[in-house]
Amino acid sequence: MSAPGRPKREYRSAQHEGTPVSSAQSDRFVHQRLPAADRWPKLLYELPELQLPPQCNVVEQLLDRAADRGWGERPLMRSPAGILSYGAVRERVDRICRVLVEDLGLVPGNRVLLRGGNSVGMALAWLAVVKAGGVAVATMPLLRARELGDIIDKAQPTLALCDIRLLEELELARKDRPVLATVVPFNAANEPGSLAVRAARKEGGFAACPTAADDIALLAFTSGTTGQPKAAVHTHRDVLAACETWPRHVLRATPEDIVVGTPPLAFTFGLGGLLVFPMWAGASVYFPDAPYTPESLVRTIVEVGATICYTAPTFYRQAAPFARQLGVGRLRTSVSAGEGLPDATRQLWTEATGLEMLDGIGATEMFHIFISSAGSEVRRGAIGKVVPGYQARVVDDDGRELPRGTVGKLAVIGPTGCRYLDDPRQANYVKDGWNHPGDAFLQDEDGYFVYQARADDMIITAGYNVGGPEVEDALLKHPAVAECGVIGQPDEERGMIVKAFCVLKPGHQGDAAMVKALQEHVKATIAPYKYPRQVVFVSSLPRTETGKLQRFRLRQM
């Protein structure tokens, strides 16, 4: 059943629904490196809105069909430079498609590396690559040459579109990698040979590549919280199916919404939240000239009249003082994902803004959020319920479902699922058709899922199970603590002990007295056996570019 106020969307196919559809991607590199069929996740398309045609191109459906829905003149991309309507974006995307195909020889199925921060230029490049039948391989802007080299080795892109300000590391990375033969800069309006100069010479009116729904749209490299990144494969069907689940049933955006946020477009949290999902709803997105700081994010929310914001819990915590001072204007929805949301952060944001946070858990491997609740469905301490279209359960090491209230490992199935590119770790993620994101949860009697920790971050000390995020939440309630990360450290007597790394707020001293104060605070807040027996004070915590805490680096420290 569709969410209230959301009309059933008709997806068109150039072929009859009953006709078998061949792949349009003559470059079979990705197709040939998908997992064996018996390693695939079970995919569910039970809801009416998930009945997608066998041939569809996600950009054609979301962008080219916008005029049919009456959105052609509505704003889509906003920036300090101005506003682009859906129609104007389509024209620009079509010109770039012609550059890709006519000038750069793009063949459907070719991988195209995209390098850039969140900008109109980056968004246009992604849409053009996918519309032309290419496979978008978006990369985080802070990656260095070694990391980019690993991605090039894995994805074998023949072409890169790169923000002109970020060329140096990419040029270093491709020095000994002749497969990446061509790099074209964007966000370079008058630079000879730039994407803008090339596109200005082209006509619009590019016909979308007639991709099969199961042709490849993107390779999404995981953010590296557990070490070596993996490449998750997602099809045109996956992206459209993701639009029909969490955005339809939980977020419920409208064409009047203006969206802002910090997650990079290279991260599926950002790609969905800051490009694909707004297009599905007919909404618009604001792209800033420079990366957000907590203060500039709040100021932007107020100045542009943003109604939906996406960022990670750490950023909300840092932005709360500015929200209290400046207000949040028209903001109505604050989406938190990317890492566990401490209750202390939820309360801090609510006290500052009067808004209840919309929490969710997703995964790069699943494309986006699959457990979440909004509005009156929010329950304090829980992430939420399973999103319509998905099924989730808490299981033991053998995949058997555990009784409600028991801590175990999360298992999920739905219309999206994990398919790694040529990676033996597929067998760790997909077991008997179920996806195992690697998180420890319990499910209560009412069906709410309560996050405990990453499954490999559970701390077993003297026979007790301790979730690091629970201890972190307790520490964050102390007025001296700005940030913290908690891990288990091997210990001969207890097996493991709880160890905390804390960043203190200015004016507080990291000494023995502070260690004692924090330990006593935790003992008074949660069960005393969970207190950190070691506390280390640091100036910063290791995080991925998407804001996730890298606990494996804390363990290395």
MOFEN-V504996 format. One record per run of one state. SS is the DSSP state (hx for helix, st for strand, lp for the rest). FROM is the first residue (numbers start at 1). TO is the last residue. Records with the same first field share a line. If there is no record, write none. Layout:
SS=FROM-TO  FROM-TO
//
This chain:
lp=1-30  34-36  40-42  44-47  51-54  56-57  63-63  70-74  80-81  104-110  116-119  132-134  140-144  156-158  174-181  187-194  201-211  213-215  222-230  252-257  262-267  282-283  288-293  305-307  312-312  327-332  337-342  354-356  363-363  367-368  373-374  378-383  387-390  396-400  402-407  415-419  421-425  432-433  436-438  444-448  458-458  462-463  467-467  477-480  492-494  505-511  526-527  531-533  538-542  544-548  550-550  557-557
hx=31-33  37-39  48-50  58-62  64-69  86-103  120-131  145-155  164-173  195-200  236-251  268-281  294-304  313-326  343-353  364-366  375-377  426-429  455-457  468-476  512-525  528-530  551-556
st=43-43  55-55  75-79  82-85  111-115  135-139  159-163  182-186  212-212  216-221  231-235  258-261  284-287  308-311  333-336  357-362  369-372  384-386  391-395  401-401  408-414  420-420  430-431  434-435  439-443  449-454  459-461  464-466  481-491  495-504  534-537  543-543  549-549
//
